[in-house]
Amino acid sequence: MNGIFSFLLLCIALAVSGCCSSKTVQKSGEASTDTTKAAVPTPAPRQAIVQNVSRVDAVIEAINLIDKAQYSLKIFVLKSEPVTGKFSLIEPEQRVTVYAQFTLIDNGAVVDTANVKNQKLLALRTANVGESFRGKISIDQKGLWRLLEVEDR
């Protein structure tokens, strides 16, 4: 019984000594060597989100007319290069479906047919399967490929 009492007393002594603060009082004028305090980081300036755009040379494999303006193209990519961003979003020999991205008017309800970019996009709507073109594509927030601009047909 005496051994159990001694063991309990030893455990209590160790527990009490482990709960003590090991902080030392710093005298005024001495430099602090405490490296446990992390500096509060300042927030980075807000960066603008830049759309990653790739220029592609592609062949039209299929045309799907959605309405009198909207359409989608199934394309085979022959060549790609980044326009903005650090890398091209798409590699040659990939097949993707792209949707024309028009500039809209009337609160986004009507395609602006006077816009030169839109006129080129609309002209591609009447292209033939097997025809090639050069254009700019990107991925939107929903993960759909967008044909932003037709450069050469």
Secondary structure, DSSP 8 states (H G I E B T S, - for coil): -HHHHHHHHHHHHHHHHHTS-------TT-------S---------------EEEEEEEEEEEEE-SSS-EEEEEEEEEEEEEESSS-SS-TT-EEEEEE---EETTTTEE-TTSHHHHHHHHHTT--TT-EEEEEEEE-TTS-EEEEEEEE-
